[in-house]
Amino acid sequence: MKKLLLITLLLFFLLSGSSTDVKGDEEEKVNLVVHEWGVFHFKLGDVSLSKSEIFAELPKFVLKPKVEKPDFFKPEIPKKPGATKRKPIIYFYADKPTRVSVTVKLTSGKPLCWWPEAKVDNGTFTWDKFIVGETESKAVVKEVDKKNWFNIARQTDASWLTVNKTKEKFLFYEGDESDFDLPLKITGTKSKMKVNLLDKKTLHDVFFINGKKVKYIKKLTAGIIINFEEVNESSNAKDKLQKALKKAGLKTKEASGIVKIWDKEFFQNKGIRIIYRITKKAYDKLLPIKIVPKPIELVRVGLVFVEDIDPELHTRIDGLINDLKEKKHLDLEESPINVLTKIGRPALAAVTRLMNETNDPEIKTYAARIIKRIKTPLRIKRLLPE
């Protein structure tokens, strides 16, 4: 009898001990802190960012959706052209091992890739009851090439995550083009660019870049003319961006990671680019997130990166849109409809805005026709082998 009692007590303590190693969703409160950053990437040129370009810089183990059989006859005309959601990365900091569940929803666009393993359904990523913090699990860290950006992203003081048999420093996901509306109208010339703000927007931590010339504006509340001939080359633009990211709530190593990962695209490529920061409220609207247990701090920092900017082309597009509004030259071979169609993708944003704003059914029809003509050949081109 005594022996049976001892065995029962031993089993009780063993079971109760194993259940308290990791805190559950509704158990004792923990000091959970969550930080996320991501980039909304616009390419205003005639060719959008291809999947092959995105996948080329990813480790092979990163997960992707199953390839769907293409339908050449099904039209694919989004409501408005938008941005690719690039490298949203979520870091976790916990004072003890904790089970956490995270759900992120794409309000538009489709999932491109994610890591570690998650349930992906209808534009929603779900990582269910993974462990934040060190454990005695046999989970392993996937090795990547030393030059891959994953190594830079891992260089933080964030807690390790255990997701099934994988150990990682962060959650990662990407989505394709969404209906994120760029609140900028860019005209003028390459040396003297005019930027108008649409819909009374306010932009934060704005960088106007042309080659090595960089103009930084902390808060932009009205239109502005950027004369690049009067802008000096900047050697501290990266420091300014990192400082702005830290002020927005990111830790030093997180902010440093963004700048290192995006250094080439942001500061080394040729042409005119614009970078600005969106608010947490705007980020939450674009990518709603649910975290259980609720963190004591949630920081989400989003950057909008616009490249392939040609002010002279957009000045021409602006004139053609005005001609279309006033129904001028519609009977000519070089009519606004035909020329905007030839210009292609760079005209999509302006034509789509016109279609959404006009009350004239005839103008709506013209705009819809232009959008369809532009998008259909692009869709067929994308489905051909790259």
C-alpha positions in Angstrom: 0.0 0.0 0.0 2.8 2.4 0.9 4.7 1.5 -2.3 1.5 2.3 -4.3 1.1 5.6 -2.5 4.8 6.6 -3.2 4.4 5.7 -6.9 1.2 7.8 -7.1 2.9 10.8 -5.5 5.9 10.5 -7.7 3.8 10.4 -10.9 1.8 13.4 -9.6 4.9 15.6 -9.1 6.4 14.5 -12.4 3.3 15.4 -14.4 2.7 18.7 -12.5 6.3 19.7 -13.0 6.3 19.1 -16.7 3.1 21.2 -17.1 4.6 24.3 -15.6 7.7 24.5 -17.6 6.0 26.6 -20.3 3.2 29.0 -19.5 0.0 28.5 -21.4 -2.3 31.1 -23.2 -4.4 31.9 -20.2 -2.0 31.1 -17.3 0.2 33.4 -15.3 0.8 36.8 -16.9 4.3 37.2 -18.5 6.1 40.3 -19.7 5.7 39.6 -23.4 7.0 42.3 -25.8 6.4 42.1 -29.5 8.2 44.2 -32.2 7.5 44.0 -36.0 8.8 45.8 -39.0 8.0 45.5 -42.7 8.4 47.3 -46.0 5.6 48.1 -48.5 7.4 48.1 -51.8 6.2 50.1 -54.9 7.8 49.8 -58.3 6.3 52.6 -60.5 8.1 51.3 -63.7 6.6 49.2 -66.4 7.6 45.9 -64.8 6.4 45.0 -61.3 8.4 43.0 -58.8 8.3 39.4 -60.0 8.1 36.3 -57.7 11.4 35.0 -59.0 13.1 38.2 -57.8 11.5 37.9 -54.4 12.2 34.1 -54.1 15.8 34.5 -55.3 16.9 36.1 -52.0 15.1 33.7 -49.7 16.6 30.5 -48.1 15.3 27.4 -49.9 13.6 26.2 -46.7 11.2 29.2 -46.7 7.6 27.9 -47.3 5.4 29.0 -50.3 1.9 28.2 -51.5 1.3 25.4 -53.9 1.5 26.5 -57.5 -2.0 26.9 -59.0 -2.7 26.0 -62.6 -2.8 29.2 -64.6 -6.1 30.3 -66.2 -5.3 32.4 -69.3 -8.9 33.3 -69.8 -9.8 34.5 -66.3 -9.2 38.3 -66.1 -7.2 39.6 -63.2 -7.8 43.3 -62.7 -7.2 44.5 -59.2 -9.2 47.4 -57.8 -6.0 49.5 -57.8 -2.3 48.8 -58.2 -0.4 48.6 -54.9 2.6 47.5 -53.0 4.3 44.2 -52.3 4.6 43.5 -48.6 8.3 42.7 -48.1 9.9 41.0 -45.2 7.5 41.7 -42.3 9.5 40.3 -39.4 8.0 39.7 -35.9 10.3 39.5 -32.9 9.3 38.4 -29.4 10.8 39.1 -26.0 9.7 37.1 -22.9 11.0 36.9 -19.4 10.1 33.1 -19.2 9.2 30.4 -21.7 5.7 31.1 -22.9 3.2 29.6 -25.4 2.1 32.2 -27.8 -0.4 32.2 -30.8 -0.2 34.7 -33.6 -2.6 35.5 -36.5 -1.8 38.0 -39.2 -4.3 38.8 -42.0 -3.6 40.3 -45.4 -6.5 42.6 -46.0 -5.7 42.4 -49.7 -3.3 40.4 -51.9 -2.2 36.8 -51.5 0.4 35.1 -49.4 3.8 34.7 -51.1 5.9 32.9 -48.5 6.4 32.4 -44.7 8.6 30.9 -42.1 8.5 28.9 -39.8 5.7 26.5 -40.5 2.2 28.1 -40.2 -1.4 27.5 -41.2 -2.1 29.7 -44.2 -5.7 30.0 -45.3 -7.6 32.7 -47.2 -4.8 35.3 -46.7 -4.3 34.6 -43.0 -1.1 33.3 -41.4 -1.5 31.5 -38.1 1.3 30.3 -35.8 -0.5 28.4 -33.1 0.9 27.8 -29.6 4.6 28.0 -30.4 7.1 28.6 -27.6 8.8 31.9 -26.9 12.0 31.5 -24.9 14.7 28.9 -24.3 13.5 25.3 -23.8 15.1 21.9 -23.8 13.5 21.1 -27.1 15.5 19.2 -29.8 14.3 21.8 -32.4 17.1 23.0 -34.7 18.0 26.3 -36.4 18.1 26.0 -40.2 21.5 27.1 -41.6 21.6 29.8 -44.2 24.4 31.3 -46.4 26.5 33.8 -44.5 25.5 36.6 -46.9 21.8 35.9 -46.7 19.6 38.6 -45.0 18.3 35.9 -42.6 21.6 36.0 -40.8 21.3 39.8 -40.3 17.7 39.5 -39.1 18.8 36.9 -36.5 21.3 39.3 -35.0 19.0 40.7 -32.3 18.5 40.1 -28.6 15.0 38.7 -29.2 13.9 35.4 -27.6 14.3 32.2 -29.5 11.1 30.7 -30.9 10.3 27.0 -31.1 7.8 26.2 -33.8 7.2 22.4 -34.0 10.8 21.1 -34.8 12.2 24.5 -35.9 14.0 27.0 -33.8 14.1 30.6 -35.1 14.6 34.2 -34.0 11.4 35.6 -35.7 8.2 35.0 -37.6 8.4 36.0 -41.3 5.8 36.4 -44.0 5.3 38.2 -47.3 2.3 39.1 -49.5 2.0 40.1 -53.1 0.5 43.3 -54.5 -2.3 44.8 -52.4 -4.6 47.8 -52.9 -2.4 50.0 -50.7 -3.0 53.4 -52.2 0.2 55.5 -52.7 -0.8 59.0 -51.3 1.6 60.8 -53.6 1.3 62.5 -57.0 4.8 63.1 -58.5 5.4 65.4 -61.5 8.1 67.8 -62.8 11.6 66.7 -63.9 14.3 64.5 -62.6 16.2 67.4 -61.3 13.2 69.4 -60.0 10.5 67.1 -58.7 7.1 68.2 -57.5 5.4 66.0 -54.9 1.7 66.5 -54.0 0.1 64.8 -51.1 -3.3 63.2 -51.8 -6.3 62.8 -49.4 -4.7 65.2 -46.8 -2.2 62.6 -45.7 0.8 63.3 -43.4 4.0 61.5 -44.1 6.6 60.8 -41.4 10.4 60.4 -41.8 10.5 61.1 -45.5 13.7 60.5 -47.6 13.9 61.8 -51.1 16.8 60.1 -52.8 18.4 60.7 -56.2 21.7 58.7 -56.6 23.7 59.8 -53.5 21.8 62.9 -52.9 19.3 62.6 -50.0 16.9 65.1 -48.6 15.3 64.2 -45.3 12.0 65.7 -43.9 10.8 64.6 -40.5 7.1 65.4 -41.1 5.6 66.3 -44.5 2.1 67.8 -44.3 1.9 69.6 -47.7 3.2 69.4 -51.2 6.8 70.2 -51.8 9.2 70.8 -54.7 12.5 68.9 -54.4 15.3 70.6 -56.4 18.0 67.9 -56.5 20.5 70.4 -57.9 20.4 72.1 -54.5 20.5 68.9 -52.5 23.9 67.8 -51.2 25.2 64.2 -51.2 24.5 62.6 -47.8 26.9 60.4 -45.9 24.7 60.0 -42.8 21.3 59.1 -44.4 21.5 55.5 -43.0 22.2 56.9 -39.5 19.1 59.2 -39.9 16.9 56.3 -40.9 18.1 54.1 -38.1 17.6 57.0 -35.6 14.0 57.5 -36.9 13.2 53.8 -36.6 14.5 53.7 -33.0 12.4 56.7 -32.2 9.4 54.9 -33.7 9.9 52.1 -31.1 12.3 49.6 -32.5 15.4 48.4 -30.6 18.8 49.3 -31.8 19.6 45.9 -33.3 16.2 45.7 -35.0 16.6 49.2 -36.6 20.2 48.4 -37.6 18.9 45.2 -39.3 16.4 47.0 -41.5 19.1 49.4 -42.7 21.6 46.6 -43.4 19.1 44.4 -45.2 17.7 47.2 -47.4 20.9 49.1 -47.8 21.4 48.4 -51.6 17.8 49.1 -52.6 17.4 52.2 -50.4 20.7 53.9 -50.8 22.9 52.3 -53.5 20.6 51.8 -56.5 20.3 54.4 -59.3 17.3 56.6 -60.0 14.8 58.5 -57.8 13.4 56.8 -54.8 11.2 57.8 -51.8 11.1 56.2 -48.4 8.7 57.2 -45.7 7.3 55.7 -42.4 3.6 54.9 -41.9 2.0 55.0 -38.4 1.2 51.9 -36.3 -2.6 52.6 -36.9 -2.0 52.5 -40.7 0.1 49.3 -40.3 -2.6 47.6 -38.2 -5.3 48.4 -40.8 -3.2 46.9 -43.6 -2.1 43.8 -41.6 -4.4 43.2 -38.7 -2.7 41.0 -36.0 -3.9 39.0 -33.0 -1.5 37.8 -30.3 -2.4 35.5 -27.4 -1.5 36.2 -24.6 -1.7 40.0 -25.2 1.7 41.6 -25.1 2.5 44.4 -22.7 4.1 46.2 -25.6 3.4 45.9 -29.3 5.5 48.0 -31.7 4.8 47.8 -35.5 7.0 50.0 -37.8 6.2 50.1 -41.5 8.3 51.7 -44.3 7.0 52.6 -47.7 9.6 52.3 -50.4 8.9 53.8 -53.9 11.3 53.3 -56.8 11.4 53.6 -60.5 10.1 57.2 -60.2 10.1 59.2 -63.5 8.6 62.7 -62.8 8.6 63.6 -66.5 6.6 60.6 -67.4 4.1 61.2 -64.7 3.8 64.8 -65.8 2.8 63.5 -69.2 0.4 61.0 -67.7 -1.2 63.9 -65.7 -1.8 65.8 -68.9 -3.3 62.8 -70.6 -5.7 62.2 -67.6 -6.9 65.8 -67.9 -7.5 65.3 -71.6 -9.5 62.2 -70.9 -11.5 64.0 -68.2 -12.4 66.7 -70.7 -12.9 64.1 -73.5 -10.3 65.8 -75.7 -8.7 64.2 -78.8 -10.6 60.9 -78.3 -10.9 60.5 -82.1 -7.2 60.8 -82.8 -4.8 57.8 -83.3 -2.7 59.2 -80.4 -5.8 59.6 -78.2 -5.4 59.7 -74.4 -6.9 56.1 -74.3 -4.3 54.7 -76.7 -1.3 56.6 -75.3 -2.1 55.7 -71.7 -2.4 52.1 -72.8 1.0 52.3 -74.5 2.6 53.8 -71.4 1.3 50.8 -69.5 1.8 50.0 -65.8 3.2 53.5 -64.8 -0.2 54.9 -65.8 -2.3 52.4 -63.8 -2.4 54.3 -60.5 -3.6 57.6 -62.2 -6.2 55.8 -64.4 -7.5 53.8 -61.5 -7.9 56.9 -59.4 -9.8 58.6 -62.2 -12.1 55.6 -62.5 -12.9 55.6 -58.8 -13.4 59.4 -58.5 -15.3 60.3 -61.7 -19.1 60.3 -61.8 -19.2 60.3 -65.6 -20.2 56.8 -66.7 -18.5 57.3 -70.1 -15.2 58.3 -68.4 -15.5 55.2 -66.1 -15.9 53.0 -69.2 -12.8 54.5 -70.9 -10.7 54.1 -67.7 -11.9 50.5 -67.2 -10.9 49.7 -70.8 -7.4 51.2 -70.4 -6.9 49.2 -67.2 -8.0 45.9 -68.8 -5.7 46.5 -71.8 -2.8 47.2 -69.6 -3.3 44.3 -67.2 -4.2 41.5 -69.5 -0.9 41.3 -71.4 1.0 41.7 -68.2 -0.9 38.7 -66.7 -0.1 36.5 -69.7 3.6 37.6 -69.7 3.9 36.7 -66.0 2.5 33.2 -66.7 5.2 32.5 -69.2 8.5 30.8 -68.0 11.0 33.4 -66.7 
